């Protein structure tokens, strides 16, 4: 239960600290992890964050008494900014992002070199800057820790105790499609793998890497196979978005992230993505697909008729057989489809104006059921702003129609990669063209899998 808590108000620093505490506690209460490993994790956490074992015990008690939210340590209060000049605050933060070990005197010297900021920094004391850093969780100790956290630590092989105990998600570049309109477009793949069986639960290609695409593949996995207990993800923009975190929270799915630049931690899904690249994509690129429907139907055929039924070298079993044998009878599934679909609508809070409207993505929507001045939760499909939905206590109370429609699609949606298609297209299209020519020339006498026959009727 959120108890009226607005997660949008929580700072990134507090939210990140909460996630670390929650990850530790959920690890320590996990019956699938042996006691020796738990002890090592507990000691490493205490040593790294310089806390006592008594503090860890208090985390466990808080979690037992009040659930995950009890580890948030958040109390809503109004704050007046220590530094009122936004330009000065931004400059200090950017300098520390470049080099976390910069001291306050050095920050002052660097900022004083800029004509626009020199008069501003001269008006404040070092003590004010120190307090500003402390309020933003940037004490000297914490800034030095920022340097350590990127270091690679020892790790050991891990395997979940049963199917859907843990799923791993990842994204990768797909192939280029020569579309019916003559345009060549790049595809992107989102995939989900069961940790215990190595079964590919869902994998689909899209024309972009935006958040709704990842969520679509996630929905497909859950509707087909049920709700996982945990998700292991990287730190891509779509996976760390608050929208997806809210979905997992409502589904009661625990989320685990590995540290930046340490993809080796989720080696199982990385290995599957590599297999898809070499066993499927290299051949699919030559099959002459021109639509996503053809490409995805061929991928599903390859997954179900090839990958999921072949023996896996690590387990010695076929993923499909191992998955079905290891799936508990009590495994959770979706019972209310409408409630489930509503989880994936983008969530935002808005204040109703004195004219009885809310403003969203440069559009205005009339509200009839709530008085002006009220703060409400709205949910919407980012690709269709012709209607939005008013929610209260996780239930839709009103469908809002636009009184003024300037934008039919949301302008800012979290995306896995910020590269534009145009920048990638010109260089990569030529690269793939050369590779295809070389590959076809080298395999003139060999047989090529007829993937086009797996797409069904066109």
C-alpha positions in Angstrom: 0.0 0.0 0.0 1.3 3.5 -0.9 -0.7 5.2 1.9 -1.1 8.3 -0.3 2.7 8.5 -1.0 3.5 10.3 -4.3 6.6 8.4 -5.6 7.2 11.3 -8.0 8.2 13.6 -5.1 11.0 11.3 -3.9 14.5 12.4 -5.0 16.6 10.1 -7.1 19.2 9.9 -4.3 16.6 8.8 -1.7 15.0 6.4 -4.2 18.4 4.8 -5.1 19.2 4.4 -1.4 15.8 2.8 -0.8 16.4 0.4 -3.7 19.7 -0.7 -2.2 18.2 -1.3 1.3 15.3 -3.2 -0.2 17.6 -5.3 -2.4 19.7 -6.2 0.7 16.6 -7.2 2.8 15.0 -9.2 0.0 18.2 -11.1 -0.5 18.6 -11.8 3.2 15.0 -13.2 3.5 15.3 -15.2 0.3 15.0 -18.9 1.2 16.8 -19.9 -2.1 20.1 -18.4 -1.0 22.3 -20.3 1.4 23.2 -18.8 4.8 26.9 -18.6 4.0 26.2 -16.5 1.0 23.8 -14.3 2.9 26.4 -13.7 5.6 29.0 -12.6 3.0 26.5 -10.3 1.3 25.6 -8.8 4.7 29.2 -8.3 5.7 30.1 -6.8 2.4 27.1 -4.4 2.6 28.1 -3.3 6.1 31.7 -2.8 5.1 31.0 -0.9 1.9 28.3 1.4 3.3 30.0 1.7 6.7 27.0 0.7 8.8 26.7 -1.7 11.7 25.0 -5.1 11.8 22.5 -3.6 14.2 21.4 -1.2 11.4 20.8 -4.2 9.1 18.7 -5.8 11.8 16.6 -2.7 12.0 16.1 -2.9 8.2 14.8 -6.4 8.6 12.4 -5.4 11.4 11.1 -2.4 9.5 10.5 -4.6 6.5 8.7 -7.3 8.6 6.5 -4.7 10.3 5.7 -2.3 7.5 6.7 -3.9 4.2 9.0 -2.5 1.6 7.8 1.1 2.0 9.1 1.1 5.6 12.6 1.1 4.2 12.1 4.4 2.3 12.9 6.7 5.2 10.9 9.5 3.6 8.9 12.2 5.4 7.2 14.7 3.2 8.2 18.3 4.1 8.7 21.5 2.4 12.2 22.6 1.8 13.6 26.0 0.9 16.7 25.6 -1.4 20.0 26.2 0.3 21.2 27.8 -2.8 18.4 29.8 -4.5 20.2 30.3 -7.8 19.3 27.4 -10.0 22.3 28.2 -12.3 24.7 27.9 -9.4 23.2 24.7 -8.2 23.4 23.1 -11.6 27.0 24.2 -12.0 28.1 22.6 -8.7 26.3 19.4 -9.6 27.8 19.2 -13.1 31.3 19.8 -11.7 30.9 17.0 -9.2 29.6 14.6 -11.9 32.8 15.2 -13.8 35.0 14.6 -10.8 33.3 13.6 -7.5 36.5 14.3 -5.4 36.5 18.1 -6.0 36.5 19.9 -2.7 34.4 22.9 -1.8 37.4 25.4 -2.1 38.2 23.9 -5.5 34.6 24.2 -6.6 34.6 27.9 -5.6 37.8 28.5 -7.6 36.4 26.9 -10.7 33.1 28.7 -10.5 34.8 32.0 -9.9 36.4 31.8 -13.3 33.0 32.3 -15.0 31.9 35.9 -15.3 28.2 35.1 -14.9 28.6 32.9 -11.8 31.5 34.8 -10.1 29.2 37.4 -8.4 26.8 34.6 -7.2 29.5 32.4 -5.7 31.0 35.4 -3.9 27.8 36.0 -2.0 27.7 32.6 -0.3 30.0 31.0 2.2 31.8 27.6 2.1 29.5 26.5 4.9 26.4 27.1 2.7 28.0 25.0 -0.1 28.8 22.2 2.4 25.2 22.2 3.6 23.9 22.1 0.0 26.1 19.1 -0.7 24.9 17.3 2.5 21.3 17.9 1.6 21.9 16.2 -1.8 23.7 13.2 -0.3 27.1 14.4 -1.5 29.2 14.5 1.6 33.0 13.9 1.0 32.6 10.2 2.0 29.7 9.7 -0.4 31.5 11.4 -3.2 34.6 9.1 -2.8 32.2 6.2 -2.7 30.9 7.2 -6.2 34.4 6.4 -7.5 34.4 2.9 -5.9 31.0 1.8 -7.0 32.1 1.5 -10.6 34.7 -1.1 -9.7 34.2 -4.7 -10.7 33.6 -7.1 -7.8 34.0 -10.8 -7.5 30.9 -12.9 -8.5 29.9 -16.5 -8.6 27.4 -18.5 -10.7 23.9 -18.3 -9.5 20.7 -20.2 -10.5 17.1 -19.7 -9.4 15.5 -22.5 -7.5 12.5 -23.0 -9.8 10.8 -21.6 -12.9 9.6 -18.0 -12.8 11.5 -17.4 -9.6 13.7 -15.0 -11.5 13.5 -13.6 -15.1 16.2 -11.6 -16.9 15.4 -8.9 -19.4 17.6 -7.3 -22.0 17.5 -5.4 -25.3 19.7 -5.5 -28.4 19.9 -4.2 -32.0 17.9 -6.2 -34.5 18.2 -6.4 -38.3 17.4 -4.0 -41.1 14.1 -4.3 -42.9 13.4 -3.2 -46.4 9.8 -2.0 -45.9 7.1 -2.1 -48.5 7.3 1.7 -48.9 11.0 1.3 -50.0 12.4 2.7 -46.8 15.1 0.7 -44.9 14.4 0.7 -41.2 16.3 -0.7 -38.2 14.6 -3.0 -35.7 15.3 -3.5 -32.0 14.7 -6.6 -29.9 13.4 -6.9 -26.3 13.7 -10.3 -24.7 12.9 -12.1 -21.4 14.5 -15.3 -20.2 13.7 -17.6 -17.3 16.8 -17.9 -15.1 16.1 -21.5 -14.0 15.3 -23.1 -17.3 16.9 -20.7 -19.8 13.6 -20.7 -21.7 12.9 -17.7 -23.9 9.6 -16.4 -22.4 9.1 -13.5 -24.8 11.1 -11.9 -27.6 9.8 -9.3 -30.0 11.2 -6.9 -32.5 10.1 -3.2 -32.7 11.1 -0.1 -34.8 12.3 1.8 -31.7 13.4 1.2 -28.1 10.9 3.3 -26.3 9.4 2.3 -22.9 6.0 1.1 -24.3 7.8 -1.4 -26.6 9.6 -3.0 -23.7 6.4 -3.0 -21.7 4.6 -4.7 -24.6 7.1 -7.6 -24.5 6.8 -7.7 -20.7 3.0 -8.0 -21.0 3.3 -10.7 -23.6 5.6 -12.7 -21.2 3.2 -12.3 -18.2 0.0 -13.2 -20.2 1.6 -16.3 -21.6 3.6 -17.6 -18.6 2.4 -15.8 -15.5 3.9 -13.3 -13.0 7.6 -13.8 -12.0 8.8 -13.3 -8.5 11.8 -11.2 -9.4 13.2 -9.4 -12.5 17.0 -8.9 -13.1 17.7 -5.9 -15.3 20.4 -3.6 -16.5 20.4 0.2 -16.0 18.9 1.2 -19.3 16.5 4.1 -19.3 13.4 2.0 -19.9 14.2 -0.4 -17.1 14.9 2.2 -14.4 12.0 4.4 -15.3 9.5 5.2 -12.5 6.7 4.1 -14.8 8.0 0.5 -15.0 8.9 0.5 -11.3 5.3 1.4 -10.5 4.1 -1.6 -12.7 6.4 -4.0 -10.9 5.3 -2.6 -7.5 1.6 -3.2 -8.3 2.4 -6.7 -9.6 4.4 -7.4 -6.4 7.5 -8.2 -8.5 10.9 -7.5 -7.0 13.3 -5.6 -9.2 17.1 -6.2 -9.2 19.6 -4.1 -11.1 23.2 -4.8 -11.7 25.8 -2.0 -11.5 26.5 0.1 -14.6 29.0 -1.5 -17.1 28.7 -4.9 -15.5 26.5 -6.8 -18.0 28.4 -10.0 -17.1 26.1 -10.2 -14.0 23.2 -11.2 -16.1 25.1 -13.6 -18.3 22.1 -15.9 -19.1 20.1 -13.4 -21.0 23.3 -12.0 -22.6 24.1 -15.5 -23.8 20.6 -15.9 -25.2 20.8 -12.6 -27.0 24.2 -13.7 -28.5 22.6 -16.9 -29.7 19.7 -15.0 -31.3 22.2 -12.8 -33.1 24.2 -15.6 -34.6 21.6 -18.4 -35.0 18.6 -16.3 -36.1 19.4 -12.8 -37.1 22.3 -13.6 -39.4 20.0 -15.9 -41.4 16.9 -13.8 -41.0 18.7 -10.8 -42.6 18.9 -12.8 -45.8 15.3 -14.1 -45.8 13.9 -11.0 -47.4 11.5 -10.0 -44.6 9.8 -6.6 -45.2 7.5 -6.3 -42.2 7.7 -6.7 -38.5 4.9 -9.3 -38.7 7.0 -11.5 -40.9 10.1 -11.0 -38.8 8.4 -11.7 -35.4 6.4 -14.7 -36.7 9.7 -16.2 -37.9 11.3 -15.5 -34.6 8.5 -17.1 -32.6 8.8 -20.2 -34.9 12.5 -20.4 -34.3 12.1 -20.0 -30.5 9.4 -22.7 -30.2 10.6 -25.1 -32.8 14.4 -24.8 -32.3 15.9 -23.0 -29.3 13.4 -23.9 -26.6 13.4 -27.6 -27.5 17.2 -28.2 -28.0 19.3 -29.4 -25.1 21.0 -26.6 -23.2 24.7 -27.2 -22.5 24.5 -25.8 -18.9 21.5 -27.7 -17.7 21.5 -30.8 -19.9 17.8 -30.3 -20.5 15.6 -28.7 -23.1 14.4 -25.3 -21.8 10.7 -26.0 -22.4 10.8 -29.4 -20.5 12.9 -27.9 -17.7 10.5 -24.9 -17.4 7.4 -27.0 -17.2 8.9 -29.5 -14.7 10.2 -26.6 -12.5 7.0 -24.5 -12.4 5.3 -24.5 -9.0 1.5 -25.2 -8.8 1.0 -22.0 -6.8 2.5 -19.8 -9.6 0.6 -16.5 -9.9 -1.2 -15.5 -13.0 -3.3 -12.5 -14.1 -7.0 -12.8 -13.2 -8.3 -9.3 -14.2 -7.2 -8.3 -17.7 -8.5 -4.8 -17.6 -6.7 -4.1 -14.3 -3.6 -5.5 -15.8 -3.7 -3.4 -19.0 -4.3 -0.2 -16.9 -1.0 -0.8 -15.1 0.9 0.1 -18.3 -0.7 3.4 -18.9 1.7 6.3 -18.3 1.0 7.8 -14.8 1.2 11.5 -13.9 -0.3 13.8 -11.4 -2.0 17.1 -12.5 -3.8 20.0 -10.7 -7.3 20.9 -12.1 -7.3 24.6 -13.1 -10.0 27.0 -12.1 -11.6 26.4 -15.6 -12.1 22.7 -14.7 -9.3 21.4 -16.9 -6.0 19.6 -16.7 -3.0 20.3 -19.0 -1.0 17.4 -20.4 1.5 17.3 -23.3 0.3 20.7 -24.5 -3.3 19.5 -24.6 -6.2 20.4 -22.3 -8.9 18.0 -21.0 -12.2 18.9 -19.3 -12.8 17.3 -15.9 -16.4 16.9 -14.7 -16.2 14.7 -11.6 -13.6 16.6 -9.5 -13.5 20.1 -8.2 -10.9 22.6 -9.5 -7.8 22.9 -7.4 -7.7 19.2 -6.7 -4.6 17.1 -7.5 -5.5 14.0 -9.5 -3.8 11.0 -11.0 -4.1 10.7 -14.8 -3.1 7.8 -17.0 -2.8 7.7 -20.7 -1.4 5.8 -23.7 1.6 7.9 -24.9 0.8 7.0 -28.6 -2.9 8.1 -28.3 -3.7 11.3 -26.5 -7.2 11.6 -27.9 -8.4 10.4 -24.5 -6.9 10.1 -21.0 -8.2 8.5 -17.9 -8.7 9.8 -14.4 -7.8 7.3 -11.6 -8.5 7.2 -7.9 -7.4 4.3 -5.6 -6.2 2.4 -8.7 -9.6 2.6 -10.3 -10.7 4.5 -13.4 -13.3 7.1 -12.4 -13.6 9.2 -15.6 -12.5 9.2 -19.3 -11.4 12.6 -20.3 -11.8 14.0 -23.9 -9.6 16.8 -25.2 -11.0 20.3 -25.0 -7.9 21.5 -26.9 -5.8 19.0 -28.8 -2.3 20.1 -30.0 -0.4 16.9 -29.7 -1.7 13.3 -30.5 1.4 11.6 -29.2 3.5 12.2 -26.1 6.7 14.1 -26.9 9.0 12.5 -24.3 9.0 8.8 -23.7 11.9 6.9 -22.0 14.1 5.2 -24.6 16.8 2.6 -24.3 19.0 4.4 -26.8 19.1 8.1 -27.6 20.7 7.6 -31.1 18.5 8.9 -33.9 17.6 6.4 -36.7 19.0 8.8 -39.3 22.5 8.8 -37.7 22.6 5.1 -37.4 20.9 4.3 -40.7 23.4 5.8 -43.1 26.5 4.0 -41.6 24.9 0.7 -40.6 22.9 0.1 -43.8 26.1 0.2 -45.9 27.9 -2.0 -43.3 25.2 -4.7 -43.5 25.0 -4.5 -47.2 28.7 -5.3 -47.5 28.4 -8.2 -45.0 25.5 -9.7 -46.9 27.3 -9.6 -50.1 30.4 -11.3 -48.6 28.2 -13.9 -46.8 26.2 -14.8 -49.9 29.4 -15.1 -52.0 31.0 -17.4 -49.4 27.9 -19.6 -49.1 26.9 -20.1 -52.7 27.3 -23.8 -52.5 25.7 -24.1 -49.0 22.0 -24.4 -48.0 20.3 -21.5 -46.3 17.4 -22.0 -43.8 14.2 -21.0 -45.5 13.0 -18.6 -42.8 10.5 -17.1 -45.2 8.5 -20.3 -45.1 8.0 -20.0 -41.3 6.1 -16.7 -41.6 2.8 -18.3 -42.6 0.4 -16.8 -45.1 1.2 -13.3 -46.3 
